[in-house]
Amino acid sequence: MNLTGLFCLHTGALIQAAHGNRFVHETKLFKSLWGALKKGDVRVGDRGFCSYGTISALMARGVHTLMRLPEHEIRKAIGSKLPKSYIFDVQISWKRPIQRPRTMTPKS
């Protein structure tokens, strides 16, 4: 079984959860929880939930995102400017992909 959930950062309480069989990816389960997110919420996620489509769709709803990006995305975005130390913060701006992923509708 795969499971994903929304937790309150203040109390640690589980707000809402979604589950599926082992063939349903967690990102699909997470999308089913978007209705519980409201304008002004901050989503803190791991790099497995990092995609341009997800972040832009949530931004359109007024939901902010904070996460650790996969290293290949950081290197692609800032290239040789990446510090040698693993202790650093960096802000990255993504450009919209030329082709829309099949999982996204033109309205999402």
N, C-alpha and C positions, 0 to 999 in steps of 0.2 A: 504494500500500500504506500502511496505517496501522500504527503500531507504538507500543507502550507497554512500559515495563519497570520493574522494581524494582531500585534500586541501593543499595549499601552506602554510607552517608554517611561512614564511617571510611576505607574504601579506594577508593571510587569504582567498585568492581567491579559488573558486571551480575550480579544474582542470578537473575533469571528474566525472560523477555520473552514477549509475546503479539503476534501480528500478524494482520491481516485485510486484505481488499480495501478499496478506498476507500469502500465503502458501509457498513462496520462502524465505528461510532464508537469513539473511544479509551476512553470511559467503559465501554463494554461489554467491551472488551479488558481494561481494568483489573480489572473484576469477576472475570474468569477467573483473575486472579493472587492473589485473596484467600486462597487456601489456603496460600500461601507466607508470609503474615503471621501472626505469633504474638503471644500475649499479651505486652504490654510494649513491642512495637515502636512506633516513632513514624513516622508517614507524613507526609512533607513533600510537598505538591503545589501545583500552580498552580491558579488560580481556575477553570479549565475543568473540574476534577474536584470542584467544590464543590457539594454538595447535602445537604440535611438527611438524606435517606435513606441516602446513602453514609456520612456521618459517624456517624449513629446505629447503623447496622449494624456498622461497624467498632468503635465503642465497646463494643457488646455482646460483641464478641470480645476486648476488652481492648486494642485497638489505638488509640493516640492519634493525633490529627491536628493538623498545623500548616500553615496556608496563608494566602495573601492572598485575602481575599474580594472578589468583584466590588463595585464602588463602590455599585451600586444596593442590594445587600444590607446594606451598612454604613449607608447613609442610611436605609433602611427600619427598621433596628434601633435606631439612636440619633438619627436625625433631625437636628434643629438643633444638637445637641451636638457634631457633627463638627467638629474643628478645621480652621481655614483652611489650615494647613500640611500638606504631604504627608508630613512626617516625624513620625509618631506611631504608637503601638501602642494597640490597644483590644481589650478582651475582650468578646465578644458572646455572649449566650445566645439560642438560637432556640427558638421554640415549635413543637411538632409540628404539621404541617399538618393541617387538618380532614379532607381527603380523601387517602387513600393513593395514591401514583402507581401506574399500571398495571404498571410494571416491578417493583414490590415485592410480595412475598407477605405475608400476615399474619404469618408466622413470621420474615421477614427483618428 
